[in-house]
């Protein structure tokens, strides 16, 4: 079985692949509904990657994973309280968590480029904060 560093590195590699596919924010208004759905799926995948890393780090510290209906939100809070995520990063990540919830329950034709624009515009910043927190919270390979 892979060690924590290998698992985190694999997730980071997946996040890198997702980020490489995100179009520039100024291209969003010209995308078709199908293309917007693809961008939304990539944003969703970004959050999933972050959450997967956070789950692994929380478990590695011997902290029980939250359970129940709001476990995703509680996971981010737990990671902030444990010092895995900074408050700034946890706030940034929560925006993607909220979108994850919307995306899971919406129809693709409900996607609005204006709703996606701030998420796409802030991806690099949130990812940078997240990686900075990771370097502080765990040794990276």
N, C-alpha and C positions, 0 to 999 in steps of 0.2 A: 504494500500500500504506500502511496506517495506521502511524503512528509508535508507539514504545513507550508513550508516555503515553496515546494513544488506545486501544491494545490493553488496557492495564491498566485504564483507566477503563471499558471495555466489560465486562471481567471483574468489576469491582467492582459495576457495575450489575446484572449477573446474580446475584452473591452477594447483593446487597440484595433482589432478587426472591425468592430462595430463603429468606432469613431472614424475610421478611414472611409466608411461608406456614407457618412452623413453629408448631405449637400450643404453648400453655404446658405446662410440664412436668407440672403437676397434672392435665392432661386426658389424658395418655397411658394411664393404666390403664383408661379408659372407651372407648378407641378400638377399633374392629373390627380384625380381621387385615388387611383391605384398607387401612384408614386407617393402621395401623402401618407397612405396607409403603410407603405414600406418605411417611410421615415419614422412614423409613429411606432412601428414594430422595432426599429433600431433603438429609439429612445427607451422603449420598454426593456429591450435587451441590455442596454447600458445599466439601467437600474438593477436588473436581475443580477448582472455581474457584480455590481457593488454589494448588493445584498448577500450574494454567495460568499464574497470575501469576508464581509462583516460576520456572517454566521460562523465561518471557520475560526475567525479570531476570537469571537466570544466563547465558543466551545473550547478553544485551546487554552483559555484562561480559567476553565473550569466553571464558567457561568452557565447556568441553565438557559436554554433558549426559551423565549416567551411562547406561550400557547394561547389559543383562543382566537376570537374574531379579529382583534386588533394587533395580532402578533407582529405584523410587519412594522407598524408604527412603534411598538414597544421595543423591537429589536434595535431600531435606530437610537431610541432613547437610552437603552441599556448600553449600547456601544459608546455613546457620549458620556454617560456616567462612569463607565469603566476606563475612560481616557483613550479609547481606540479611535474615536472620531472627535474632532474639535467641535465646539458649538457652531462655528461658522459652517463647517462641512456638514454637520447634521442638519442644519437649516437648509442648505443647498440641496442635499439629498432628499429631504422631505418634499421638495417641489416635484421631484421625479417619482417619488412614492405616490403622491397625489395623482400624477398623470398615469401611473401604472394602474391605479384603481379605475380611473376614467376609461382608459384604453381597454381594460378587461370587461367593462360593462357597456361600452358604446358600440355603435355600428360604424364601420369604416367611413360611410358617407357623412357622418356627423363631424368628421375631423375638419378643423378650420386652420388654414395656414397661420392666421394671427395667433391662435392658441399655441401652435408649435414654435413660433418664432422665438419667444424668450427661452424656451427649453433648449433649442438648437444654439442660440446665441450664448447661453451660459454653460453649455456642456464642457467646453475646454477648461473653464475656470473651476467648475465643480470637480472635474476629473483631476486637475492639478492639486486642488486642496486635498482631495481624497488620497492621492498618491503621497503627498507630503505627510499626511497623518499616518499612512502605512509605514513610511520610512521611520517615523518616530515610534510607532506601536510594535513593529515586528521587523526583524532582520529580513531583508529581501535577498534572494539569490542573485 
